[in-house]
């Protein structure tokens, strides 16, 4: 009898190496890759906590599309905060640089985008980096901090 595979498990491993701090991959720096990986890891944590399925259910019940957009922005802001927390532990010597960098082409500058603005993304990353996980409650944050 053949056994079926239940799913493919993917793993991404980052090993910080200070002497390789300036490497790039197809135009992305080490810091860029860490930010993307930690942001997506934030979404993984949200999924594990059931936030994605809760938001999906609420989105189907909510009649106001703007309210659904705000929930999505809150989810993205929280992933960015979790990213700051994680990046600070993976590459502490680069995390501070990330906050100061001008992020070009970052999602969120359009009010109808699903991500917070560039300034708010930076603020949430910085908050997670400096204040830790307990600061990542985007669900009770004022709307001005997630737009």
N, C-alpha and C positions, 0 to 999 in steps of 0.2 A: 504494500500500500504506500502510495506517495504522500508525503507530508506537504502541506501547503505552507508557504511562507506567509506570515501574517502581515508583513510590511518590511520595507527596507529602512534600516536605521542609518542615518547619516551622522557623522561626527566631524567636527571641525576643531582642530587643535592649534592653538597659538602658543608658541614658545618665545617669550621675549629674549632677545639677545642684544645687549647694549652695544656691542661692537658692530652690529648690523643695523643700526638705527636709521640709516638713510637709504635702505633698499626700496625699490619700487617694483610694482607689478602692473604692467600695461597702463602706466600713468598714475597708478594709485600708490601712495606712500604706505608705509607700515601703519601709520596712524589712521589713514583712511580705511584701510582694511579692518583694523581693530574697531573703529567706530561702526562700520557696517555690521561686522560680526556681533558686536555687543548689542547693537540695536535689535538685530534679528533674534538674538538670544533673549532679549527682553520680551519680544513677542512670544517666544517659546515658553517663558515663565508665565506669561498671561494666559496662554493656552492651557498650561498645566493647572493653573488655578481656576480655570473655567470661565475666564472673562470673555473670551471670544465667543463661546457658545451663548453666554448670557446676553452679550451685545447683539448677537444675531437674532435671538428670540425677541428682545426688546425692540429691535429695528423693525421687525415684521409687525409688531403691535402698534408702534408709534405712527401717528398720521402726519406729524409735522416733519418734513424732510430736514429742516434746519436743526431741529433737536437731534436727529440721527447723526447729522454732520458733526455737531458738537461732541457727541459721544465718541465718534470716531477720532476726532482731534484729541480728546482726552486719552484715548487708548494709545495714540501715537506719542503724545507728550509723556505718558508714563513709560513707554518703551525707551524714549530718549533719556529720561531720568535714570532708569535702570542701566542704560548704556553708560552714563557718566559714572555710576557706581562701579560697574564692572571694569571699564577702561582704566579707572584709577588704580585698580588692583592688578590689572594685566600689564599696563605700561605706565606706571605712575610718573615716570620722567617725561612722558609726552602728553599726558592727559591735560595738563595746564595749557600747553600749546594749542590744543584742540579748541579750547574755549576762546582763545584770542584770534584764531584764524578766521578769515572771511570765508564762509562757506558759499561757494558759487553754485548756482543751479540747485539749491536745496528746495525740496518741496515745501509748500505752505505759503508762499507769497500771495497766491490767489485766495481770496476769502472763501471761495467755494472748494478749495483743495481739502484733502483729507488730513493734512498735516498742519501743525501749528506754524506760525511765521518763523522766519529765520531767527529773529531776536528771541522769540519764545523757545524755540528749539535749543538755542544756546543756553538760555536761562535754566531750562529743565536739565540739560546735561550737566551744567555747572552745579546745580542744586544736588543732583545725585552724587556727583563727584565729591563735593565738600561736606554735605550733610548726611549722606547715607540713605539707606533704603526707606527709612521712616519718612523721608521728605518727598517720596514719590506718590503721594496721594493727590492725583490730578482730578479725582472725582469730586472733591469738595473745593477745589481751587476756583477762584473767580474766573468768569468767562474771558476776561481780558488777558489772562495768563495762558490761555490755550488757543487763542485765535491765531 
